[in-house]
Amino acid sequence: MTGRTSGPRPEPDERRTAGFGPPPAPFAPPAPSAPPTPPTLTASRSSGRRGRPRLPRPVTAGGAVIVLLAALLVIGGGAYHLTVRGDSAEPLAGPTGSPSVDQGDGKGDGKGPEAYDPNAGIRAGEARVWLRDNPAEVAGAGTSQYGPWRMGDTVIGAIPGGFTAYAAADGQERWKLPLQTPLCGIPPAPSASGKLVVGLKESSSESSRCTHLQQIDLTTGRAGWKIPLPPENAYDSSAQFEPVISGDTVVVARSAVMSGFSVTDGRKLFGTSSPNGCYPYGFAGGSRLIALRQCPDPKDVVARGQAMVEELDPATGAARWSYKYAPDWTVGRVLSVDPLVVTAHHKDKKTWNLTAFAADGTVRSQGSPTFGVSGRCNGFGHSDGFQECYAVAADADSVYLGAGKPGAVLDTDATNQVVAVDLNTGKERWRTAEQPKGRTMWPLAVENGRILTYVTPGNGEAGAVVSLAATDGASRPVLQSPAAARGPEEVFYPHGIRIAWADGRVFLLNGRVYSPEARKVSRAILSFGK
């Protein structure tokens, strides 16, 4: 193993959408994952808020916001008022509830919520939309929603009470899997075989701890093995934790310890509390297993110490290489694991950087961008996991980010253009023209040398997907959603959206949902495409 050293938010919009407490003494590691993706899937997850670094929280966040948005939707020549609940990020739910209303076939009369049709007035060349509202009764403050995961001809979402699968093509419900106790930790993405390993609470009590691991097969909707999570030391008593999957290993970080288990059968593969004096506090998974640690200063117990990034062998937990940042730098996000691209920010709150690593852990490039990105992409002020950026794509030579003018601090939601950064030099290669006011751009995936990018509704237009040339950012239209879909699309807001592109379709999933009520709906998932 080699060591290297280098130099160098308001609450979510109330109208729209948007998890690990601090370790026990004496540890004080920092904290804060576009998640790694299964075949044909590119996905992103939700947001939170972070000041001083702390351990990541996977599925819960403090504070509850319930907001009603009165949306005036004009449908097929008729108009009606429909109250829509927005979203943010918080716990607990149950799996029961009435089925979502029929979303129509494009021929509805637009006289009420039951008749609302996002395809009303659809024109030739526009992509048909399907929309599902949350049917489950949940806590009054709402609950977090996770996913979306595309598995074959289905797409799956989850709330703490269970999982639901929809037909990818039309949104019809395929299966449900209720859970006996709520989720308290969920990986960004499943294994290549479609298996998730999630954390479950010991009971349905809101104050109960995370005590078990449960395998879920997303291809069948069936639960597999379930085991209690063994403690690694006397301080290991986390209320929640954040798992990630790499190969056939699920790794769990909590309270400055880590454990690895086989996704296939639940066998424990490794566990540790303080290897090399540097405490693990988070991971990024996928084709590689990336660990994030904090290395205290042995001569100064109150100093922040140094953040460290390393690659682990998923089968053993052994480090293949490690890299230490200079003091006062905090790792924010892992934008890509292959190639490995990491963001970090400095304690002065004025500087963030992008570091690209070669396969052996040496630094390919490192630089401080002059553009701004969302806090969910540089990690500043957000605490929901290290693969949480919803607006990034990468290929072997470049990373593509939704970007805009720098904000007053280190994040901005006005990402109205895409910037390409050369991973060999750390310099900008190109940036697109700015979108009209109110529209933002979110890179999703790279396919055939082009960057598939979602363009949010705004300026009187519904959402769309464009592709950008990797060479110069030249834009080409791919999908356009109908005008009638603009209203519900606007509820899927950057602070909490989870988004995926797979097999020619885009899937928008709200990071927070609410119970259904008469003439009040909580938008859960929307998709359009081929």
Secondary structure by P-SEA (a helix, b strand, c coil): cbbbbbccccccccccccccccccccbbbbcccccccccccccccbbbbbccccccccccccbbbbbbbbcccccccbbbbbbbbbbccccccccccccccccccccccccccccccccccccccbbbbbbbcccccccccbbbbbcccccccbbbbbccccccccccccccccbbbbbccccccccccccccbbbbbbbcccccccccccbbbbbccccccccccccccccccccccccbbbbbcccbbbbbcccbbbbbbcccccccccccccccccccccccccbbbbbbbbccccccccccbbbbbcccccccccccccccccccccccccccccbbbbbbcccccccbbbbbcccccccbbbbbcccccccccccccccccccccccccccccccccccccccccccccccbbbbbcccccccccccccccccbbbbbccccccccccccccccccccbbbbbbcccbbbbbcccccccaaaaaaaccccbbbbbbcccbbbbbbcbbbbbcccbbbbccccccc
